[in-house]
Amino acid sequence: MKISFENPDKINGLLTLTVEEADYKDNVEKTLKDYRKKANFPGFRPGMVPMGLIKKQFGASAKMDAINKLVGEQINQYIQEHHIQMLGEPLPSQTQAPQDLEKPAPYTFAFDIAVAPEFKIELGKEDKVDYYKITVDDKLIDDQIDMLSSRNGSYENVETYEGNDLMKGDLHELDENGNTKEGGIVVEGASMMPSYIKVEDQKKLFEGAKVGDVITFNPKKAYPDNEVEVSNLLKISKDEAADMTSDFSYQVTSISHFQKAAVDQKLFDSIYGKDTVKTEEEFRKKIAEDLERQLTGDSDYKLLLDIRKYCEDKVGKLTYPDELLKRVMLVNNKDRGQEFIDKNYAQSVKELTWHLIKEQLLTAHNVKIDENDVKTTAKEAARAQFAQYGMTNIPEEYIDNYADEMLKKRENVDGLVDRAVDRKLTLALKDVITLNEKEISLDEFNKMLSGK
């Protein structure tokens, strides 16, 4: 087999392979012999079918399979041995007509190869990037304590409705005379939070209500343009809710007032475990430590974004084989069409540039990940999910099992691998470049991230 590679502009490659009969003949014969052993032809015992019949029946497909497999293997081998940084996959060249494999060899196959542009990115102490260190101040600690107190709060039964209380009661549809409608809608134990009613005159009907009171209101007027809310309250379909105009009576059977948990030993124990924290001062200190750890992750995330921008500016605009890459994109997105390719190509190239830069940085700084890194990332993700609900005292065994369940789902693994790579790369680069540290509040940080 002869293989040649042309790459005059460094980014558009043409790989040409000339296949002789000797290159695939042995594999075809071996395949046909295997077919003969298994073939079941009328009038012949297994393994005794004449080879002529086997070739007539399977020869063409065996030849095609052998050639396709050979060409694929040779392309991959050539690209690896010659260290060609291919983008996407090889595509049959548009300049060559399809080969007629029914004719005798040789056969010539040509493939267009998109090659990554050549560039070099290096980082050192002379490279300075801002690092935003989020300040853990008293307000942030107070807000966290308030959140934890709310998460660990509970409802207490009261007699009179106030503010954000939760009501339960029985709903009855009324007729045009204000009487209970015969055969009308009845919902027992319907839950309501009147504070969420959109229209003030309907909301005021519930002010000062007591257990046992009967309130007449109109759900449609209370929640205008919100069939979902009405359908959930009345247990009817959205279509039925759209046409609902009736008033309803609501007899209050219970009122529950939400009470935040007191900032005391019971709360300390529920968050950090029994007697781990014994005073409010220790509680605040522990919360500050947790916040610093969580916010360092946010700061590192922002740092990687800024390193990316810094590297992209340092590398400058790269030249890509645009037409060929668009063909590759189209092959991978056949169901979306050319319009999708044209609309998304620029962003795709931007992501590709960062991917190429990141690959160089990972190699230059010997950043590699293994299963333990991915598992650690999964456990961090699990802890973060529990922390959102104020659950910081989760046993390690439970965290470990939760992480294992995450890793069983293929759709989670790729994302966790990417996060593990980004995490290790960021940690490595923090020791390589010069960090221009800046103190910033969490509100300012969030506004910066959102672009406001």
C-alpha positions as CSV (number, residue, x, y, z in Angstrom):
1,M,0.0,0.0,0.0
2,K,1.2,3.5,-0.8
3,I,0.2,6.5,1.4
4,S,1.0,10.1,0.7
5,F,0.0,13.3,2.6
6,E,-0.1,16.8,1.2
7,N,-0.5,19.8,3.4
8,P,0.7,22.9,1.6
9,D,-1.2,25.5,3.7
10,K,-0.6,23.6,7.0
11,I,-4.4,23.3,7.7
12,N,-6.0,21.5,4.7
13,G,-4.6,18.1,4.3
14,L,-5.1,15.5,1.6
15,L,-4.3,11.9,2.5
16,T,-4.1,9.5,-0.5
17,L,-4.0,5.7,-0.2
18,T,-3.4,3.3,-3.0
19,V,-4.6,-0.3,-2.2
20,E,-3.3,-3.3,-4.1
21,E,-4.9,-6.7,-4.2
22,A,-2.1,-8.2,-2.1
23,D,-3.1,-5.7,0.7
24,Y,-6.5,-7.3,1.4
25,K,-6.5,-10.7,-0.4
26,D,-5.5,-12.8,2.6
27,N,-8.1,-11.2,4.8
28,V,-10.8,-11.8,2.2
29,E,-9.9,-15.4,1.8
30,K,-9.8,-15.9,5.6
31,T,-13.3,-14.3,5.9
32,L,-14.7,-16.5,3.1
33,K,-13.3,-19.7,4.8
34,D,-15.0,-18.7,8.0
35,Y,-18.3,-18.2,6.1
36,R,-17.8,-21.6,4.5
37,K,-17.6,-23.3,7.9
38,K,-20.9,-21.7,9.0
39,A,-22.7,-21.6,5.7
40,N,-26.0,-23.6,5.4
41,F,-26.8,-24.3,1.8
42,P,-29.5,-26.8,0.7
43,G,-27.9,-30.0,-0.5
44,F,-24.6,-29.5,1.3
45,R,-23.4,-30.5,4.7
46,P,-22.0,-27.6,6.9
47,G,-18.4,-26.9,6.0
48,M,-18.7,-28.7,2.6
49,V,-20.2,-26.0,0.5
50,P,-18.0,-25.4,-2.6
51,M,-15.9,-22.3,-2.3
52,G,-17.2,-21.1,-5.7
53,L,-20.7,-20.8,-4.3
54,I,-19.3,-19.0,-1.2
55,K,-17.4,-16.5,-3.3
56,K,-20.4,-15.9,-5.5
57,Q,-22.6,-15.3,-2.5
58,F,-20.3,-13.4,-0.2
59,G,-17.2,-12.4,-2.1
60,A,-18.2,-8.8,-3.0
61,S,-19.2,-7.9,0.5
62,A,-16.2,-9.6,2.1
63,K,-13.9,-7.7,-0.2
64,M,-15.6,-4.3,0.5
65,D,-15.5,-4.9,4.3
66,A,-11.8,-5.9,4.1
67,I,-10.8,-2.8,2.1
68,N,-12.8,-0.5,4.3
69,K,-11.3,-1.9,7.5
70,L,-7.8,-1.8,6.0
71,V,-8.2,1.9,4.9
72,G,-9.5,2.9,8.3
73,E,-6.7,1.2,10.1
74,Q,-4.0,2.7,7.8
75,I,-5.4,6.2,8.1
76,N,-5.3,6.0,11.9
77,Q,-1.9,4.5,12.0
78,Y,-0.5,7.1,9.6
79,I,-1.9,10.0,11.6
80,Q,-0.6,8.7,14.9
81,E,2.9,7.9,13.5
82,H,3.3,11.3,11.8
83,H,1.8,13.2,14.8
84,I,-0.9,14.9,12.7
85,Q,-3.2,16.9,14.9
86,M,-6.4,16.1,13.1
87,L,-9.6,18.0,13.8
88,G,-12.8,15.9,13.5
89,E,-12.7,13.0,11.2
90,P,-11.4,12.2,7.7
91,L,-13.9,12.9,4.9
92,P,-13.8,11.5,1.4
93,S,-12.2,14.0,-0.8
94,Q,-14.7,16.0,-3.0
95,T,-12.1,16.0,-5.8
96,Q,-12.2,12.2,-6.3
97,A,-14.9,10.1,-7.9
98,P,-16.0,6.9,-5.9
99,Q,-13.9,3.8,-6.6
100,D,-15.6,0.9,-8.4
101,L,-14.6,-2.1,-6.3
102,E,-16.0,-4.5,-8.8
103,K,-13.1,-3.7,-11.1
104,P,-9.6,-5.1,-10.4
105,A,-7.2,-3.4,-8.0
106,P,-5.4,-1.0,-7.5
107,Y,-7.9,1.4,-5.9
108,T,-7.1,4.9,-4.9
109,F,-8.8,6.6,-2.0
110,A,-8.4,10.3,-1.1
111,F,-9.4,11.9,2.2
112,D,-9.6,15.5,3.3
113,I,-8.0,16.0,6.7
114,A,-8.6,19.2,8.8
115,V,-5.4,20.0,10.6
116,A,-5.1,22.1,13.7
117,P,-3.3,25.4,13.3
118,E,0.2,25.5,14.7
119,F,0.8,27.8,17.7
120,K,2.6,27.8,21.0
121,I,1.2,28.9,24.4
122,E,3.5,29.2,27.4
123,L,2.7,30.7,30.8
124,G,5.0,31.8,33.6
125,K,5.4,34.3,36.4
126,E,5.6,37.1,33.9
127,D,1.9,36.4,33.1
128,K,-0.4,38.3,35.5
129,V,-4.1,37.5,35.9
130,D,-6.6,39.0,38.3
131,Y,-7.7,36.6,41.1
132,Y,-10.9,37.7,42.9
133,K,-10.9,36.7,46.5
134,I,-14.5,36.9,47.9
135,T,-14.6,38.5,51.3
136,V,-16.4,36.5,54.0
137,D,-17.9,39.3,56.1
138,D,-20.4,39.4,59.0
139,K,-23.3,40.1,56.6
140,L,-22.5,37.0,54.6
141,I,-22.2,34.9,57.8
142,D,-25.5,36.4,59.0
143,D,-27.2,35.5,55.7
144,Q,-25.9,31.9,55.9
145,I,-27.2,31.6,59.5
146,D,-30.6,32.9,58.5
147,M,-30.7,30.4,55.6
148,L,-29.7,27.5,57.9
149,S,-32.2,28.7,60.5
150,S,-35.0,28.8,57.8
151,R,-34.0,25.4,56.4
152,N,-34.3,23.8,59.9
153,G,-37.5,25.7,60.9
154,S,-40.9,24.2,61.3
155,Y,-44.6,25.0,61.0
156,E,-46.6,25.6,64.2
157,N,-50.4,25.7,64.3
158,V,-51.9,29.1,65.1
159,E,-55.4,30.5,65.3
160,T,-55.1,33.7,63.2
161,Y,-53.6,34.2,59.7
162,E,-50.6,36.5,59.2
163,G,-48.1,37.2,56.5
164,N,-46.7,34.1,54.9
165,D,-48.8,31.5,56.9
166,L,-50.0,28.3,55.3
167,M,-53.7,27.7,55.3
168,K,-55.7,24.5,54.8
169,G,-59.4,24.4,54.2
170,D,-62.3,23.0,52.3
171,L,-63.3,24.6,48.9
172,H,-66.8,24.5,47.6
173,E,-67.9,26.0,44.3
174,L,-70.8,28.5,44.5
175,D,-73.6,29.3,42.2
176,E,-74.7,32.7,40.9
177,N,-76.7,33.3,44.1
178,G,-73.7,32.5,46.4
179,N,-75.0,29.1,47.5
180,T,-73.1,25.9,47.3
181,K,-73.5,24.7,43.7
182,E,-75.1,21.3,43.4
183,G,-72.6,18.9,41.7
184,G,-70.0,21.7,41.8
185,I,-66.3,21.3,42.5
186,V,-65.4,20.3,46.1
187,V,-61.8,20.1,47.3
188,E,-61.2,19.1,50.9
189,G,-57.9,20.0,52.7
190,A,-56.9,22.5,50.0
191,S,-53.6,24.2,50.8
192,M,-53.2,27.9,50.2
193,M,-50.6,30.6,50.9
194,P,-52.7,33.8,50.4
195,S,-49.5,35.9,50.3
196,Y,-48.9,34.5,46.8
197,I,-52.3,35.8,45.5
198,K,-51.5,38.3,42.7
199,V,-54.6,40.6,43.0
200,E,-54.7,42.8,46.1
201,D,-58.5,42.9,46.6
202,Q,-58.6,39.0,46.6
203,K,-55.6,38.8,48.9
204,K,-57.2,41.2,51.5
205,L,-60.1,38.8,51.9
206,F,-57.8,36.5,53.9
207,E,-56.4,39.1,56.2
208,G,-56.9,38.3,59.9
209,A,-58.7,35.1,59.0
210,K,-59.2,32.6,61.9
211,V,-59.7,28.8,62.0
212,G,-63.3,28.1,61.2
213,D,-63.9,31.2,59.2
214,V,-65.5,30.9,55.8
215,I,-64.0,33.2,53.0
216,T,-65.6,33.8,49.7
217,F,-63.2,34.5,46.8
218,N,-62.7,33.9,43.1
219,P,-59.7,31.7,42.1
220,K,-59.7,33.0,38.5
221,K,-59.5,36.7,39.7
222,A,-57.0,35.8,42.4
223,Y,-54.6,34.2,39.8
224,P,-55.3,36.0,36.5
225,D,-53.6,34.5,33.5
226,N,-52.3,31.6,35.5
227,E,-54.4,28.5,34.7
228,V,-51.7,26.3,36.3
229,E,-52.2,27.8,39.7
230,V,-56.0,27.6,39.4
231,S,-55.9,24.0,38.1
232,N,-53.6,22.9,41.0
233,L,-55.8,24.5,43.6
234,L,-59.1,23.2,42.2
235,K,-57.7,19.8,41.0
236,I,-59.0,20.4,37.5
237,S,-57.3,20.5,34.0
238,K,-55.7,23.6,32.6
239,D,-58.4,23.8,29.9
240,E,-61.1,23.6,32.6
241,A,-59.3,26.3,34.7
242,A,-59.2,28.6,31.7
243,D,-63.0,28.6,31.6
244,M,-63.6,28.7,35.4
245,T,-65.3,31.9,36.6
246,S,-67.2,30.7,39.7
247,D,-66.7,32.1,43.2
248,F,-65.7,29.6,45.9
249,S,-66.2,29.4,49.6
250,Y,-63.1,28.4,51.6
251,Q,-63.7,27.2,55.2
252,V,-60.4,27.4,57.1
253,T,-59.6,24.2,59.0
254,S,-56.0,25.0,60.0
255,I,-53.4,27.8,59.9
256,S,-49.7,27.0,60.2
257,H,-47.1,29.7,60.9
258,F,-43.5,29.0,59.9
259,Q,-41.0,29.5,62.7
260,K,-37.3,29.6,62.0
261,A,-35.1,27.4,64.1
262,A,-33.5,29.1,67.1
263,V,-29.8,29.7,66.9
264,D,-28.9,27.3,69.7
265,Q,-27.3,24.0,70.5
266,K,-30.0,22.1,68.7
267,L,-29.3,23.9,65.4
268,F,-25.5,23.6,65.9
269,D,-25.9,19.8,66.4
270,S,-28.2,19.4,63.3
271,I,-25.7,21.2,61.1
272,Y,-22.3,20.0,62.3
273,G,-23.0,17.0,64.5
274,K,-23.4,16.6,68.2
275,D,-21.2,18.9,70.3
276,T,-18.9,19.7,67.4
277,V,-19.9,23.4,67.9
278,K,-20.9,24.6,71.4
279,T,-21.2,28.4,71.1
280,E,-22.5,30.9,68.6
281,E,-19.0,32.3,68.2
282,E,-17.8,28.8,67.2
283,F,-20.8,28.4,65.0
284,R,-20.0,31.6,63.1
285,K,-16.3,30.6,62.8
286,K,-17.3,27.2,61.4
287,I,-19.6,28.8,58.9
288,A,-16.9,31.3,57.8
289,E,-14.5,28.3,57.2
290,D,-17.2,26.5,55.1
291,L,-17.9,29.7,53.1
292,E,-14.3,30.4,52.4
293,R,-13.9,26.8,51.1
294,Q,-17.0,27.1,48.9
295,L,-16.1,30.6,47.7
296,T,-12.6,29.6,46.8
297,G,-14.1,27.2,44.3
298,D,-16.1,30.2,42.8
299,S,-12.9,32.3,42.7
300,D,-11.0,29.5,40.9
301,Y,-13.8,29.1,38.4
302,K,-13.6,32.8,37.6
303,L,-9.8,32.6,37.4
304,L,-10.0,29.8,34.8
305,L,-12.4,32.0,32.7
306,D,-9.9,34.9,32.9
307,I,-7.0,32.6,32.1
308,R,-8.9,31.4,29.1
309,K,-9.4,35.0,27.9
310,Y,-5.8,35.9,28.6
311,C,-4.5,32.9,26.6
312,E,-6.9,33.5,23.7
313,D,-5.6,37.1,23.5
314,K,-2.0,35.9,23.8
315,V,-2.4,33.4,21.0
316,G,-4.4,35.7,18.8
317,K,-6.6,34.8,15.9
318,L,-5.9,31.3,14.5
319,T,-6.5,30.3,10.9
320,Y,-8.7,27.2,10.5
321,P,-9.8,25.1,7.4
322,D,-13.2,26.7,7.6
323,E,-14.9,25.0,4.7
324,L,-13.6,21.6,5.7
325,L,-14.6,22.0,9.3
326,K,-18.1,23.1,8.3
327,R,-18.3,19.8,6.3
328,V,-17.2,17.9,9.4
329,M,-19.9,19.7,11.5
330,L,-22.5,19.0,8.9
331,V,-21.7,15.2,9.0
332,N,-22.1,15.3,12.8
333,N,-25.3,17.3,12.6
334,K,-27.1,16.0,9.6
335,D,-30.5,16.4,11.1
336,R,-29.9,20.1,11.8
337,G,-28.8,21.3,8.4
338,Q,-26.6,23.9,6.9
339,E,-28.4,26.8,8.6
340,F,-27.4,25.4,12.0
341,I,-23.8,25.1,10.9
342,D,-23.6,28.6,9.7
343,K,-25.2,30.0,12.8
344,N,-23.0,28.1,15.3
345,Y,-19.7,27.8,13.4
346,A,-18.0,30.9,15.0
347,Q,-18.8,29.7,18.5
348,S,-17.7,26.2,17.7
349,V,-14.3,27.5,16.5
350,K,-14.0,29.6,19.7
351,E,-14.5,26.5,21.8
352,L,-12.1,24.6,19.6
353,T,-9.4,27.2,20.1
354,W,-9.8,27.0,23.9
355,H,-9.7,23.2,23.7
356,L,-6.4,23.3,21.7
357,I,-4.9,25.8,24.2
358,K,-6.0,23.7,27.2
359,E,-4.5,20.6,25.7
360,Q,-1.1,22.4,25.4
361,L,-1.4,23.7,29.0
362,L,-2.3,20.2,30.3
363,T,0.7,18.7,28.6
364,A,3.1,21.5,29.5
365,H,2.3,21.3,33.2
366,N,1.8,17.5,33.3
367,V,-1.8,17.7,34.4
368,K,-3.4,14.2,34.3
369,I,-6.5,12.9,36.0
370,D,-7.4,9.4,37.1
371,E,-10.5,7.7,38.5
372,N,-9.8,9.0,42.0
373,D,-9.8,12.6,40.7
374,V,-13.2,12.0,39.0
375,K,-14.5,10.4,42.2
376,T,-13.3,13.3,44.3
377,T,-15.1,15.7,41.9
378,A,-18.3,13.7,42.2
379,K,-18.1,13.8,46.0
380,E,-17.5,17.5,45.9
381,A,-20.6,17.9,43.7
382,A,-22.6,15.8,46.2
383,R,-21.5,17.8,49.1
384,A,-22.4,21.0,47.3
385,Q,-25.9,19.7,46.6
386,F,-26.5,18.8,50.2
387,A,-25.0,22.1,51.4
388,Q,-27.6,24.0,49.3
389,Y,-30.2,22.6,51.8
390,G,-28.1,23.4,54.8
391,M,-27.0,19.7,55.2
392,T,-23.3,19.9,56.0
393,N,-23.1,17.0,58.4
394,I,-23.6,14.2,55.9
395,P,-21.7,10.9,56.8
396,E,-18.8,10.2,54.5
397,E,-20.2,6.8,53.6
398,Y,-23.4,8.5,52.4
399,I,-21.5,11.0,50.3
400,D,-19.4,8.2,48.9
401,N,-22.5,6.1,47.9
402,Y,-24.2,9.2,46.4
403,A,-21.1,9.9,44.3
404,D,-21.0,6.3,43.1
405,E,-24.6,6.6,41.9
406,M,-23.7,9.8,40.0
407,L,-20.9,8.0,38.2
408,K,-23.2,5.2,37.1
409,K,-25.0,7.6,34.8
410,R,-23.1,8.1,31.6
411,E,-24.6,11.6,31.1
412,N,-22.9,12.7,34.4
413,V,-19.5,11.2,33.8
414,D,-18.3,13.5,30.9
415,G,-19.2,16.6,32.9
416,L,-17.4,15.3,36.0
417,V,-14.3,14.5,34.0
418,D,-14.3,18.0,32.5
419,R,-14.7,19.5,36.0
420,A,-11.9,17.3,37.3
421,V,-9.6,18.4,34.5
422,D,-10.5,22.1,35.0
423,R,-9.9,21.8,38.7
424,K,-6.5,20.3,38.5
425,L,-5.4,22.6,35.7
426,T,-6.5,25.7,37.7
427,L,-4.6,24.5,40.7
428,A,-1.5,23.9,38.6
429,L,-1.7,27.3,36.9
430,K,-2.2,29.1,40.2
431,D,1.4,28.1,41.0
432,V,2.7,29.0,37.6
433,I,1.4,32.5,36.8
434,T,1.3,35.6,39.0
435,L,-2.0,36.2,40.7
436,N,-3.1,39.8,41.1
437,E,-5.3,39.3,44.1
438,K,-8.3,41.6,44.6
439,E,-10.8,41.6,47.5
440,I,-14.4,41.6,46.4
441,S,-17.8,41.1,48.1
442,L,-20.0,38.2,47.0
443,D,-22.6,40.6,45.6
444,E,-20.0,42.4,43.5
445,F,-18.6,39.0,42.4
446,N,-22.0,37.8,41.3
447,K,-22.7,41.0,39.4
448,M,-19.3,40.6,37.7
449,L,-20.1,37.1,36.6
450,S,-23.5,38.0,35.3
451,G,-22.0,40.9,33.3
452,K,-24.0,43.5,35.1
